[in-house]
């Protein structure tokens, strides 16, 4: 299982495909089997649905590059939210979602610590620059 393949993807945007493939190629091989078990599909969406957008706005979040939908086992990446954002931050968002996928369910009740843990896991995997870029992007986008 050392050369586990990227989970199935449903993406048309060439840039998002390239960035997702890049993250996968750089992940430690030891974590890939777990991710393959938990992530059923990595899907591109044009934009978030109106409900999600409303919920994000309530939290002061004006842009959300990607999300992990644990109950579905789906990582969603928003093409429109990634537009105009530097590659480094998008790479950070993708690895962050892989980090979430490796978390155990019990973290679910505490959103803030789950977010920190996903960032910390990503840094452990060698993505410190990408997480710093993602954090910078969050500061630009969010006034929550
Ligand atoms: Zn997160």
Boltz pocket constraint, residues with backbone or C-beta under 6 A from the ligand:
constraints:
  - pocket:
      binder: B
      contacts: [[A, 96], [A, 100], [A, 114], [A, 115], [A, 118]]
      max_distance: 6.0
